[in-house]
Amino acid sequence: MNFIKRYGMVSGVIAICFCVVVYVVFTTHSIFTISRQINYVAEHPYKAMSEINKIRARVLEMNTYLPIFISENENNLDGIRSVLRTSCQENEKSLKILDEIYLGNKEDLSELNGALDELKKALIQSVENSENSNMDRQAVQKYFDKEIEPIRVKTDIAIQKVIDSADRRVLIIQESTDEKAEAAFFMLL
């Protein structure tokens, strides 16, 4: 009888230890999975959002300030070209980073790249056109509203597609992380 009690108790202790080991392994795995997903969110979608927002800011800056530069800068077209060139180079750097880290549809980036290229050409053309004419602020703004604004809107739509894709990626990761956290919580019970 002592023999059965002793081994029954030992097998119970072994079963409890086994359950604790399974629990610890599952919880540790869940924690590492959640940690990886948090790092993933920090490195990819948010970095992509940062770069795309930099592009958006540069596009808006050029669309806002270039008409002022053209109409009020006394033939300092080389300075205006330099500002425009710098902005375009910065956009190209951001596009390179996006190309490396963006996990959405690559066609979205191609569309954005094409829209930015079209906008760059239109802005360069606006500077070239101003070289031969002496337009006042209203005339320059009218030109921008007619010629540049539709291209800027097209560019903004392409930017928004990339932002929406990055947002969807964050939500997918969040759902997956929530599932892992819930599973770890239910293991506690």
Salt bridges, closest charged atoms under 4 A:
GLU51 OE2 - LYS54 NZ 3.27
ASP78 OD1 - ARG81 NH1 3.13
GLU90 OE2 - LYS93 NZ 3.36
GLU92 OE2 - LYS120 NZ 3.73
GLU111 OE1 - LYS161 NZ 2.83
ASP117 OD2 - LYS121 NZ 3.34
GLU118 OE1 - LYS154 NZ 2.78
GLU128 OE2 - ARG81 NE 3.03
GLU131 OE1 - ARG81 NH2 3.29
GLU147 OE2 - LYS146 NZ 3.98
GLU149 OE2 - ARG152 NH2 2.73
ASP156 OD1 - ARG56 NE 3.02
